[in-house]
């Protein structure tokens, strides 16, 4: 491209061969970059799937903190995956960490405001947390 602008500025002859070579090189670089990015995304998806499967196994054994850690690792690979957020919110709720479950529900609601699941997670977390507070106050 520089040759093109230099020839235009100097009023000299236009060298179309070098322009075509520069365009071809730029397209090849863009293609290479795109392929590397896609390969990285596929590797991240595989890693996230492995972590999510391990987290599901931890949930099956009622090891909630381990499951939360694994879901968090999977979310590091796919931060906008609302299904993973929902699963982590469920593990947080089972572990009694209702503010964390509420936070995941809010993230889900922000990512997909027209889908009910995020709002449901928020409502459930608030309902349980408030009922625990009311029981505590009543006990006092």
Helices and strands as residue ranges (DSSP letters): H 2-10, H 16-60, H 64-77, H 82-94, H 98-111, H 116-139
